[in-house]
Amino acid sequence: MTLSFPTFSAGMLLSMSLIMAIGPQNAHVLRMGLQRQHLWLTVAVCAVADIALISLGVLGLAQLGGLSDKLLGALVGAGVLFLGVYGWQAFQRFLKPQTPAASADDGATQPCAPAPATPRQAVLSALAFSVLNPHAWLDTAVLIGSASLAYGQGSTTFGLGAAAGSVVWFVVLGAAAFWLGRRLNSLRIWRLLDGAVALMMWGTAAWLLTSLF
C-alpha cells in the first residue's frame, strides 16, 4: 500500500470536520476532563472506538451500501434511551449542583463532591457514548466509509487519515479539558454546564426521534 499525502489529508480533514461539533461524545470527554476523572482513559477509549467504526465503514459498510433500516432504527432507539437517561442525570445535577473534589495541589476537598468514577465505569461510559450514539455511526461508519469509495485503491489511506484525525481531535479536546479543569471549580459554572448538557442531550434525543418518522 502506497500512502498518498493528499488522500491521507482529505480523510483527516473530513474526520475532524465531522467530529468537531459538541455532541454527546465530546461533551462527555469535556466533563471527565473538567472533573479530572480518568480523562486520558476516556480519550483513549473514544479514539479507539472511533477508529473501529471508521475501519468498519471503510472496509465493510461502504461496500455494502450502509446500515440497514432495521439496524439503524435499533441504534437510534438505543441512542434516544441513553441520551434521555443521561440528560435526566445532568438535569438532576443542575438542580443540585456539585463541584468535583479539589486537586491534590489545593490540599482540600469539596464537601459536596460526587463520588469519583472507577476505571471500569469510565470505560463503559466512554463506550456507551461512542457506540450508542447514532451520530457517531453515521459520521464514521457511513459518511467516512462512503467517502472513501471515491478514492478507489486509496480508500485505506483515506481511512487511515480519518482515524488519525479522530485521534488528534480527542487528544486536543482532552488537553483543553484538562487545562480548563484546573481553573473552573465553581458551583455556578458547573450548574451552567450541566444545564447545557441536559438540554443538548434531550434536544439530540428529540431530533433522533423525529428521524424515525
BAKE-548230 format. One record per residue (C-alpha): residue in three letters; y, z, x. Coordinates in pm, whole numbers, padded with zeros to 5 digits, always signed. Example, Ala and Ser with C-alpha at 12.3 -4.5 7.8 and 13.67 -1.06 7.14 Angstrom:
// BAKE-548230
Ala-00450+00780+01230Ser-00106+00714+01367
END
This chain:
// BAKE-548230
Met+00000+00000+00000Thr+00340-00104+00140Leu+00630+00120+00050Ser+00939-00063-00074Phe+01258+00142-00048Pro+01436-00032-00341Thr+01133+00022-00565Phe+01095+00384-00450Ser+01468+00445-00510Ala+01451+00289-00856Gly+01171+00526-00954Met+01358+00826-00814Leu+01683+00738-00993Leu+01511+00681-01327Ser+01321+01009-01299Met+01632+01212-01213Ser+01841+01046-01485Leu+01580+01136-01747Ile+01525+01494-01633Met+01887+01600-01575Ala+01956+01676-01942Ile+01940+02051-02004Gly+01626+02055-02211Pro+01375+02337-02270Gln+01210+02297-01929Asn+01537+02308-01735Ala+01667+02598-01946His+01353+02796-01861Val+01398+02732-01488Leu+01760+02844-01515Arg+01666+03164-01696Met+01396+03254-01443Gly+01645+03189-01165Leu+01918+03399-01323Gln+01667+03679-01378Arg+01532+03624-01026Gln+01175+03643-01152His+00917+03413-00988Leu+01176+03136-00960Trp+01007+02928-00691Leu+00666+02970-00853Thr+00821+02837-01175Val+00985+02548-00987Ala+00655+02459-00821Val+00460+02462-01149Cys+00722+02249-01328Ala+00732+01998-01042Val+00352+01972-01019Ala+00325+01930-01398Asp+00585+01651-01388Ile+00400+01478-01104Ala+00078+01496-01305Leu+00246+01346-01613Ile+00413+01073-01407Ser+00078+00988-01245Leu-00086+00977-01587Gly+00184+00741-01711Val+00191+00508-01411Leu-00185+00494-01358Gly-00306+00520-01716Leu-00088+00534-02027Ala+00130+00237-01927Gln-00184+00023-01907Leu-00299+00145-02250Gly+00030+00088-02429Gly+00147+00452-02454Leu+00038+00752-02659Ser-00150+00708-02984Asp+00033+00808-03303Lys-00211+01094-03368Leu-00180+01236-03017Leu+00198+01204-03024Gly+00208+01377-03364Ala-00009+01662-03234Leu+00218+01705-02930Val+00529+01705-03146Gly+00378+01964-03381Ala+00279+02192-03092Gly+00622+02147-02935Val+00804+02234-03257Leu+00599+02553-03296Phe+00652+02654-02934Leu+01026+02584-02940Gly+01067+02769-03270Val+00898+03081-03132Tyr+01089+03069-02804Gly+01417+03013-02990Trp+01344+03320-03203Gln+01280+03528-02890Ala+01610+03408-02741Phe+01787+03491-03068Gln+01645+03844-03057Arg+01781+03882-02703Phe+02115+03752-02832Leu+02120+04028-03097Lys+02016+04292-02843Pro+02142+04163-02507Gln+01972+04276-02189Thr+02052+04218-01825Pro+01786+04182-01558Ala+01734+04459-01308Ala+01991+04464-01031Ser+01879+04323-00700Ala+01745+04540-00422Asp+02073+04483-00238Asp+02253+04687-00501Gly+02010+04978-00484Ala+02044+05026-00862Thr+01854+04937-01177Gln+01995+04848-01515Pro+01872+05098-01777Cys+01823+04820-02036Ala+01642+04578-01805Pro+01348+04396-01966Ala+01000+04427-01818Pro+00950+04173-01537Ala+00708+03887-01592Thr+00383+03879-01396Pro+00298+03575-01181Arg+00035+03473-01438Gln+00291+03491-01720Ala+00537+03288-01512Val+00277+03015-01450Leu+00169+03000-01815Ser+00530+02988-01937Ala+00620+02706-01698Leu+00309+02511-01800Ala+00391+02559-02168Phe+00746+02428-02123Ser+00610+02131-01927Val+00304+02037-02132Leu+00407+02145-02485Asn+00731+01951-02456Pro+00711+01606-02621His+01029+01502-02439Ala+00852+01556-02107Trp+00563+01334-02217Leu+00794+01063-02347Asp+01018+01069-02039Thr+00747+01090-01774Ala+00419+00957-01907Val+00559+00691-02143Leu+00903+00576-02022Ile+00841+00601-01648Gly+00488+00466-01691Ser+00613+00169-01892Ala+00899+00101-01649Ser+00653+00094-01359Leu+00484-00214-01510Ala+00791-00421-01425Tyr+00717-00370-01054Gly+00364-00512-01063Gln+00186-00425-00738Gly+00472-00191-00655Ser+00412+00033-00957Thr+00253+00302-00739Thr+00558+00305-00512Phe+00778+00331-00821Gly+00568+00626-00940Leu+00597+00797-00600Gly+00974+00762-00619Ala+00975+00910-00969Ala+00763+01203-00852Ala+00996+01261-00557Gly+01296+01259-00791Ser+01134+01527-01006Val+01066+01749-00702Val+01422+01706-00571Trp+01570+01790-00912Phe+01371+02109-00964Val+01440+02233-00609Val+01814+02174-00654Leu+01811+02334-01000Gly+01616+02633-00867Ala+01858+02677-00576Ala+02158+02662-00812Ala+01997+02915-01049Phe+01917+03148-00757Trp+02276+03126-00633Leu+02416+03198-00979Gly+02167+03479-01033Arg+02326+03677-00752Arg+02664+03657-00924Leu+02602+03671-01300Asn+02484+04005-01432Ser+02691+04097-01737Leu+02575+04155-02093Arg+02836+03911-02227Ile+02716+03624-02006Trp+02351+03689-02088Arg+02428+03708-02458Leu+02607+03373-02445Leu+02318+03219-02250Asp+02056+03346-02496Gly+02260+03231-02795Ala+02297+02884-02644Val+01924+02868-02561Ala+01826+02973-02915Leu+02048+02704-03069Met+01923+02440-02827Met+01555+02527-02886Trp+01594+02523-03264Gly+01803+02206-03252Thr+01539+02031-03041Ala+01263+02152-03276Ala+01455+02022-03578Trp+01513+01685-03411Leu+01144+01659-03328Leu+01051+01740-03687Thr+01269+01455-03815Ser+01090+01217-03578Leu+00766+01278-03770Phe+00906+01128-04091
END
